[in-house]
């Protein structure tokens, strides 16, 4: 967000003849991340935000930020005001954090994979025939799976992309979604990380980063249920950044930084673009109006 605002503030006058009026809305419910965002974008933390403030005030924080931008924080996308112009939605590692459901196919249809408590208060996985299993049994997309097959579904992700697409359809703009996942996710991908190490998701509850791969095909299909909406991609992050000019930016930075920092520039470029790092693991899709031109990088 900081880079976007700074870049827009620098190049804006060349397009508009004067500094642009910049505004941004952030969807966030983590006290820690709110504080980091406020300090990064506004220079300081005005008032610490508590859970009570977050969940009892639709627009719980408003500040002036860098490049004289107007910034507002919301707990839900539903609280965003109706725009008077086109909007740009940037969703970076957003959808991987939304809830998922897991299902396993048996001889008698699908069962949901749930979490239960052992007698010693430790947690374990179990399966149960829930109401959602009936919906999966009747869904043609899942009838070809054989017993033993496992799938993940994120209904909240699909509902979220529909809300974004509806705003784009009505008011214009586009959404850029950058996350790790696959065009089609097969099997179970739910996992936990702590101190950069993968750990058991059923241990150290509340102390781990929980995630699951984003199913980009499901996101695209959900977005395109909205009239006049088309989704493009996914393409790899490496391809996206290369087409956007990261090579030129890399060479520029490498040539102007002190020699002792050149290795850090190389490392940052490799981390973003190398197939062994984030380059292929992260994917990018774009959602826009079907009547608008095809976005750059997705032709």
C-alpha positions as CSV (number, residue, x, y, z in Angstrom):
1,X,0.0,0.0,0.0
2,X,2.8,2.4,0.8
3,X,4.5,1.7,-2.5
4,X,1.2,2.2,-4.4
5,X,0.5,5.6,-2.7
6,X,4.1,6.8,-3.1
7,X,4.2,5.8,-6.8
8,X,0.8,7.3,-7.5
9,X,1.8,10.5,-5.8
10,X,5.0,10.8,-7.9
11,X,3.7,9.9,-11.3
12,X,0.2,11.4,-10.8
13,X,1.1,15.0,-11.8
14,X,2.4,13.7,-15.2
15,X,-1.0,12.3,-16.0
16,X,-3.3,14.9,-14.4
17,X,-1.2,18.0,-14.4
18,X,-1.5,18.3,-10.6
19,X,-1.1,16.1,-7.6
20,X,-3.9,13.4,-7.5
21,X,-6.3,13.1,-4.7
22,X,-5.5,9.7,-3.2
23,X,-7.7,7.7,-1.0
24,X,-7.5,4.1,0.3
25,X,-9.6,1.7,2.3
26,X,-8.1,-1.1,4.3
27,X,-10.0,-4.2,5.5
28,X,-8.3,-5.4,8.7
29,X,-9.3,-6.8,12.1
30,X,-5.9,-7.6,13.6
31,X,-4.8,-5.1,16.2
32,X,-1.2,-5.8,15.4
33,X,-1.5,-5.3,11.7
34,X,-3.6,-2.2,12.1
35,X,-0.9,-0.6,14.2
36,X,1.8,-1.6,11.7
37,X,-0.3,-0.3,8.8
38,X,-1.0,3.0,10.6
39,X,2.6,3.6,11.5
40,X,3.8,2.7,7.9
41,X,1.2,4.8,6.1
42,X,0.7,7.6,8.5
43,X,4.0,7.9,10.3
44,X,2.7,7.2,13.8
45,X,0.0,5.5,15.8
46,X,-2.6,8.0,16.9
47,X,-4.7,5.9,19.2
48,X,-4.3,2.1,19.9
49,X,-7.2,0.2,18.4
50,X,-9.0,-2.4,20.6
51,X,-11.3,-5.3,19.5
52,X,-14.2,-3.4,21.0
53,X,-13.5,-0.4,18.7
54,X,-13.0,-2.6,15.7
55,X,-16.2,-4.6,15.9
56,X,-18.5,-1.9,17.1
57,X,-17.5,0.8,14.6
58,X,-17.9,0.1,10.8
59,X,-15.2,2.8,10.0
60,X,-13.1,2.4,13.1
61,X,-10.1,4.5,12.0
62,X,-9.5,7.5,9.6
63,X,-6.2,9.2,9.1
64,X,-4.3,11.3,6.6
65,X,-1.4,9.3,5.2
66,X,1.6,9.7,2.9
67,X,1.2,11.7,-0.3
68,X,-1.7,13.5,1.5
69,X,-3.9,10.5,1.1
70,X,-7.1,9.9,2.9
71,X,-7.1,6.5,4.6
72,X,-9.9,4.6,6.2
73,X,-10.0,1.2,8.0
74,X,-12.9,-1.1,8.1
75,X,-13.6,-4.5,9.6
76,X,-15.7,-5.8,6.8
77,X,-16.0,-5.2,3.0
78,X,-19.7,-4.7,3.6
79,X,-18.9,-1.5,5.4
80,X,-17.2,0.2,2.5
81,X,-19.0,3.3,1.3
82,X,-20.5,3.3,-2.2
83,X,-17.8,4.9,-4.4
84,X,-18.4,7.8,-6.8
85,X,-15.7,6.5,-9.1
86,X,-13.9,3.3,-10.2
87,X,-12.1,1.4,-7.4
88,X,-8.9,-0.7,-7.4
89,X,-9.0,-3.7,-5.1
90,X,-5.6,-5.2,-4.2
91,X,-5.8,-8.5,-2.4
92,X,-2.4,-9.7,-1.5
93,X,-2.3,-12.9,0.6
94,X,-5.9,-12.3,1.6
95,X,-7.9,-15.2,0.3
96,X,-5.5,-17.8,1.7
97,X,-6.5,-16.7,5.2
98,X,-10.3,-17.2,4.8
99,X,-12.0,-20.2,6.3
100,X,-12.2,-23.5,4.4
101,X,-14.2,-26.7,4.7
102,X,-12.7,-30.2,4.0
103,X,-14.5,-33.2,2.7
104,X,-13.7,-36.9,2.2
105,X,-15.4,-39.2,-0.2
106,X,-16.7,-42.5,1.2
107,X,-18.7,-45.4,-0.4
108,X,-21.8,-43.6,0.9
109,X,-21.0,-40.1,-0.4
110,X,-19.1,-37.1,1.1
111,X,-18.3,-36.6,4.8
112,X,-17.0,-33.4,6.3
113,X,-13.6,-33.5,8.0
114,X,-14.0,-31.9,11.4
115,X,-11.9,-31.4,14.6
116,X,-12.8,-33.2,17.8
117,X,-11.4,-33.3,21.3
118,X,-9.7,-36.4,22.8
119,X,-10.1,-37.5,26.4
120,X,-6.8,-35.8,27.2
121,X,-8.0,-32.5,25.7
122,X,-5.8,-32.8,22.6
123,X,-7.3,-32.3,19.2
124,X,-7.9,-34.8,16.4
125,X,-9.5,-35.0,13.0
126,X,-12.8,-36.9,12.5
127,X,-15.4,-37.1,9.8
128,X,-19.2,-36.6,10.0
129,X,-22.1,-36.4,7.6
130,X,-23.1,-32.8,7.9
131,X,-25.8,-30.9,6.0
132,X,-23.1,-29.4,3.7
133,X,-22.2,-32.9,2.7
134,X,-25.6,-33.3,1.1
135,X,-25.0,-30.2,-1.0
136,X,-21.6,-31.7,-2.1
137,X,-23.3,-35.0,-3.0
138,X,-25.7,-33.2,-5.3
139,X,-23.1,-31.0,-6.9
140,X,-22.1,-32.3,-10.4
141,X,-18.6,-30.9,-9.9
142,X,-17.8,-33.5,-7.3
143,X,-19.7,-36.6,-8.6
144,X,-16.7,-38.0,-10.5
145,X,-14.5,-38.3,-7.4
146,X,-13.8,-41.9,-6.1
147,X,-13.9,-43.1,-2.5
148,X,-10.9,-41.8,-0.6
149,X,-10.8,-38.5,-2.5
150,X,-10.4,-35.3,-0.4
151,X,-11.3,-31.8,-1.3
152,X,-11.3,-28.3,0.2
153,X,-14.0,-25.7,-0.4
154,X,-13.9,-22.0,0.7
155,X,-17.4,-20.7,0.5
156,X,-16.3,-17.4,2.2
157,X,-13.7,-16.9,-0.5
158,X,-16.3,-17.3,-3.2
159,X,-18.8,-15.0,-1.4
160,X,-16.0,-12.4,-1.0
161,X,-15.0,-12.4,-4.6
162,X,-18.7,-12.0,-5.6
163,X,-19.0,-8.9,-3.4
164,X,-15.9,-7.4,-5.0
165,X,-17.1,-8.2,-8.5
166,X,-20.5,-6.7,-7.8
167,X,-18.9,-3.4,-6.9
168,X,-16.7,-3.5,-10.0
169,X,-19.7,-4.3,-12.2
170,X,-21.7,-1.4,-10.8
171,X,-19.0,1.3,-10.3
172,X,-16.1,0.2,-12.4
173,X,-12.5,-0.6,-11.6
174,X,-10.7,-3.9,-11.2
175,X,-9.3,-6.3,-8.6
176,X,-5.8,-7.7,-8.5
177,X,-5.5,-10.9,-6.5
178,X,-2.1,-12.2,-5.5
179,X,-1.8,-15.3,-3.5
180,X,-0.3,-18.8,-3.3
181,X,-2.4,-21.6,-4.7
182,X,-3.2,-23.4,-8.0
183,X,-5.5,-23.0,-10.9
184,X,-7.3,-26.1,-9.6
185,X,-6.6,-27.3,-6.0
186,X,-6.9,-31.1,-5.5
187,X,-6.5,-32.7,-2.1
188,X,-6.0,-31.1,1.3
189,X,-3.7,-28.1,1.7
190,X,-4.6,-26.8,5.1
191,X,-1.4,-26.3,7.2
192,X,0.2,-24.2,9.9
193,X,3.5,-22.4,10.3
194,X,5.3,-21.1,13.3
195,X,8.7,-19.4,13.3
196,X,8.8,-20.1,9.5
197,X,8.5,-23.9,10.1
198,X,5.5,-26.0,9.2
199,X,3.9,-27.5,12.3
200,X,0.8,-29.5,13.3
201,X,-2.3,-27.3,12.9
202,X,-3.9,-28.9,15.9
203,X,-1.2,-27.8,18.4
204,X,-0.2,-24.4,19.8
205,X,-3.6,-23.1,19.0
206,X,-3.6,-19.3,18.5
207,X,0.2,-19.1,18.0
208,X,0.5,-20.3,14.4
209,X,-0.2,-18.9,11.0
210,X,-3.0,-21.0,9.4
211,X,-3.3,-21.1,5.7
212,X,-4.7,-23.1,2.7
213,X,-4.0,-22.9,-1.0
214,X,-6.3,-20.6,-3.0
215,X,-8.4,-22.4,-5.6
216,X,-8.2,-19.8,-8.4
217,X,-10.6,-21.7,-10.7
218,X,-13.2,-21.5,-8.0
219,X,-12.6,-17.8,-7.6
220,X,-12.8,-17.1,-11.3
221,X,-16.1,-19.1,-11.6
222,X,-17.6,-17.3,-8.6
223,X,-16.6,-13.8,-9.9
224,X,-18.0,-14.5,-13.4
225,X,-21.5,-15.3,-12.0
226,X,-21.8,-11.5,-11.6
227,X,-23.1,-9.8,-14.8
228,X,-20.6,-8.0,-17.0
229,X,-17.6,-9.4,-15.1
230,X,-14.7,-11.3,-16.5
231,X,-11.7,-12.9,-14.6
232,X,-8.3,-13.3,-16.2
233,X,-5.5,-15.7,-15.2
234,X,-4.1,-17.1,-13.1
235,X,-0.5,-16.4,-14.2
236,X,2.6,-16.9,-12.1
237,X,3.8,-14.1,-10.0
238,X,7.1,-14.3,-11.9
239,X,5.4,-13.8,-15.2
240,X,3.3,-11.0,-13.9
241,X,6.2,-9.1,-12.4
242,X,8.4,-9.6,-15.5
243,X,5.7,-8.2,-17.7
244,X,5.2,-5.3,-15.3
245,X,8.9,-4.4,-15.7
246,X,10.6,-5.8,-12.6
247,X,13.7,-6.6,-14.7
248,X,14.2,-2.9,-15.5
249,X,13.5,-1.9,-11.9
250,X,16.0,-4.5,-10.7
251,X,18.7,-3.2,-13.0
252,X,18.0,0.4,-12.0
253,X,18.2,-0.4,-8.2
254,X,21.3,-2.5,-8.6
255,X,23.1,0.3,-10.4
256,X,22.3,3.0,-7.8
257,X,22.7,1.2,-4.4
258,X,26.0,1.0,-2.6
259,X,28.0,-2.2,-3.4
260,X,27.3,-3.6,0.1
261,X,23.6,-3.6,-0.7
262,X,23.7,-5.1,-4.2
263,X,23.5,-8.6,-2.8
264,X,20.3,-7.7,-1.0
265,X,18.8,-6.4,-4.2
266,X,19.6,-9.7,-6.0
267,X,18.2,-11.7,-3.1
268,X,14.9,-9.7,-3.1
269,X,14.5,-10.1,-6.9
270,X,15.1,-13.9,-6.7
271,X,12.8,-14.2,-3.8
272,X,9.9,-12.7,-5.8
273,X,10.6,-14.3,-9.1
274,X,12.5,-17.5,-8.7
275,X,10.5,-20.7,-9.3
276,X,12.1,-22.1,-6.1
277,X,10.8,-19.2,-4.1
278,X,7.6,-17.2,-4.7
279,X,7.9,-16.9,-8.4
280,X,5.8,-20.0,-9.4
281,X,4.1,-20.7,-6.0
282,X,2.2,-17.4,-6.1
283,X,-0.4,-16.8,-8.8
284,X,-2.1,-13.6,-10.0
285,X,-5.6,-13.1,-11.3
286,X,-7.4,-9.9,-12.4
287,X,-11.1,-9.3,-12.2
288,X,-12.7,-6.5,-14.3
289,X,-15.7,-5.5,-16.4
290,X,-16.1,-7.7,-19.5
291,X,-16.7,-4.6,-21.5
292,X,-13.4,-3.0,-20.5
293,X,-10.1,-3.7,-22.3
294,X,-8.1,-6.8,-21.3
295,X,-5.7,-5.8,-18.6
296,X,-2.0,-5.6,-19.1
297,X,-0.2,-8.9,-18.6
298,X,-3.3,-10.9,-19.2
299,X,-3.7,-10.5,-23.0
